[in-house]
């Protein structure tokens, strides 16, 4: 017995939602924070810490 198109679509939608919320968004958030921290670190190596 085949799954109806509606059931298949709902399953794909749930899979996409879980992929986005469990994998993509946390990886994206961490990479943004890490890249900002790296940019500040490089900036401070070139220009010195704040208040110097």
C-alpha positions, 0 to 999 in steps of 0.5 A: 500500500503506497503512502498518499501524496499528502502523507509523503509531503507532510513527512518531507516537511517534517524532515526539512523542519528537523534538519533546519532546527536540529542541524543547520540553525545551530551550526550557522549560529555557532559559525557566526559567533566564532567568525566574529570572535576570530575577527575581533582577535585579528583586529586586536592583534593588529591594533592592540587591545581596547584602551591602550 
